[in-house]
Amino acid sequence: MKVYLVHHVDALSAEQDPQRHISQKGRDQADRLGTRLRALGVAPVRILHSDKQWTIDTAHRIAAKLGAADKTAKAAYPINTGDPVAPFVAEIAAAGGHIIMCGHIDYLLRAASRLVCGDETRKVVEFKPGNGTVVCLEGEGNDWAVTFAWRQDHAPG
């Protein structure tokens, strides 16, 4: 089983767009990330996102590149700063396939830490804010490892 934790891409400010859709830079980032994941053969059973517009936009653009537009869904539980990661961990266990989670730094950091070392307070990965960073974890049960991470600024111009 693989879990891809994706920090959302660049979004417009609230002054530019009260709904905070992703910017043109963010659209380019999401498309590049989706293309990268497609090249790696990523085939998720579900692409989850929060209720924030910029995570929705990120998830939908990645899904379009993967040919998985029908796989996107708002997480059935809150995934914002401070929200418990246990529901996500339970969903992973029951998913029957790979999952992409497009979310927010604090939640993604804690989810990765919970899976890899069982302790949400021990940082095991890092995300570059607003950049469309992805971290792939592979495993099952209590046996997870980081298999790769990719940042937009690692991509050629």
Backbone hydrogen bonds, N-H to C=O, Kabsch-Sander energy under -0.5 kcal/mol:
donor,donor_aa,acceptor,acceptor_aa,energy
3,V,137,L,-2.7
4,Y,99,I,-3.0
5,L,3,V,-0.6
5,L,135,V,-3.1
6,V,4,Y,-0.6
6,V,101,M,-3.2
7,H,5,L,-0.5
7,H,133,T,-2.5
8,H,103,G,-1.8
12,L,21,H,-2.9
17,D,13,S,-2.4
20,R,17,D,-1.7
23,S,10,D,-1.6
27,R,23,S,-2.6
28,D,24,Q,-2.5
29,Q,25,K,-2.5
30,A,26,G,-3.0
31,D,27,R,-2.5
32,R,28,D,-2.5
33,L,29,Q,-2.6
34,G,30,A,-2.8
35,T,31,D,-2.4
36,R,32,R,-2.3
37,L,33,L,-2.7
38,R,34,G,-2.4
39,A,35,T,-2.2
40,L,36,R,-1.2
41,G,38,R,-1.7
42,V,37,L,-2.4
45,V,98,H,-3.1
46,R,98,H,-1.0
47,I,71,K,-2.5
48,L,46,R,-0.5
48,L,100,I,-3.1
49,H,73,A,-1.4
50,S,102,C,-0.8
55,T,52,K,-1.0
56,I,52,K,-2.0
57,D,53,Q,-3.0
58,T,54,W,-1.6
59,A,55,T,-2.6
60,H,56,I,-2.6
61,R,57,D,-2.2
62,I,58,T,-2.2
63,A,59,A,-2.7
64,A,60,H,-2.1
65,K,61,R,-1.6
66,L,62,I,-1.6
67,G,63,A,-0.7
67,G,64,A,-0.8
68,A,63,A,-3.1
71,K,68,A,-2.4
72,T,69,A,-0.8
73,A,47,I,-2.2
75,A,49,H,-2.8
83,D,80,N,-2.3
89,V,85,V,-2.3
90,A,86,A,-2.4
91,E,87,P,-2.1
92,I,88,F,-2.5
93,A,89,V,-2.0
94,A,90,A,-1.5
95,A,91,E,-1.0
95,A,92,I,-0.9
99,I,2,K,-1.9
100,I,46,R,-2.2
101,M,4,Y,-3.0
102,C,48,L,-3.0
102,C,100,I,-0.5
103,G,6,V,-2.6
103,G,101,M,-0.7
104,H,79,I,-0.6
108,L,104,H,-2.6
109,L,105,I,-3.1
110,R,106,D,-2.3
111,A,107,Y,-2.5
112,A,108,L,-2.5
113,S,109,L,-2.4
114,R,110,R,-2.5
115,L,111,A,-2.2
116,V,112,A,-2.8
117,C,113,S,-2.4
118,G,113,S,-0.9
118,G,114,R,-0.8
119,D,113,S,-1.0
122,R,119,D,-1.6
123,K,121,T,-0.7
131,N,128,K,-1.2
132,G,8,H,-1.4
134,V,150,W,-2.4
135,V,5,L,-2.2
136,C,148,F,-3.3
137,L,3,V,-2.9
137,L,135,V,-0.5
138,E,145,A,-2.7
139,G,1,M,-2.2
140,E,143,D,-1.5
143,D,140,E,-2.7
144,W,142,N,-0.6
145,A,138,E,-1.9
147,T,136,C,-2.8
147,T,145,A,-0.5
148,F,136,C,-1.2
150,W,134,V,-2.6
154,H,151,R,-1.9
155,A,152,Q,-2.0
